């Protein structure tokens, strides 16, 4: 495998699972939050910055879902659009 497709920080999680195998099952904001938490401190030495990025995506997803709730969307629609 090349370092372009599989850099070291992609495979350093103790589980041996690649982050992309998990996050591809979530929407953009949630997937990115998981990605930054998963790899916090592995791509760089700045785990705090990684976690701040994750927080930014979580807050963005909360805003998106809040708009759906405020629009009186049906609960099953909201759940379906969370993933």
Secondary structure as the mmCIF struct_conf table of DSSP 4:
data_model
#
loop_
_struct_conf.conf_type_id
_struct_conf.id
_struct_conf.beg_label_comp_id
_struct_conf.beg_label_asym_id
_struct_conf.beg_label_seq_id
_struct_conf.end_label_comp_id
_struct_conf.end_label_asym_id
_struct_conf.end_label_seq_id
TURN_TY1_P TURN_TY1_P1 UNK A 3 UNK A 5
BEND BEND1 UNK A 6 UNK A 6
HELX_RH_3T_P HELX_RH_3T_P1 UNK A 8 UNK A 10
BEND BEND2 UNK A 11 UNK A 11
BEND BEND3 UNK A 13 UNK A 13
TURN_TY1_P TURN_TY1_P2 UNK A 14 UNK A 15
HELX_RH_AL_P HELX_RH_AL_P1 UNK A 19 UNK A 23
TURN_TY1_P TURN_TY1_P3 UNK A 24 UNK A 25
BEND BEND4 UNK A 26 UNK A 26
HELX_RH_AL_P HELX_RH_AL_P2 UNK A 28 UNK A 38
TURN_TY1_P TURN_TY1_P4 UNK A 39 UNK A 42
BEND BEND5 UNK A 43 UNK A 45
HELX_RH_AL_P HELX_RH_AL_P3 UNK A 47 UNK A 70
TURN_TY1_P TURN_TY1_P5 UNK A 71 UNK A 72
HELX_RH_AL_P HELX_RH_AL_P4 UNK A 75 UNK A 82
#
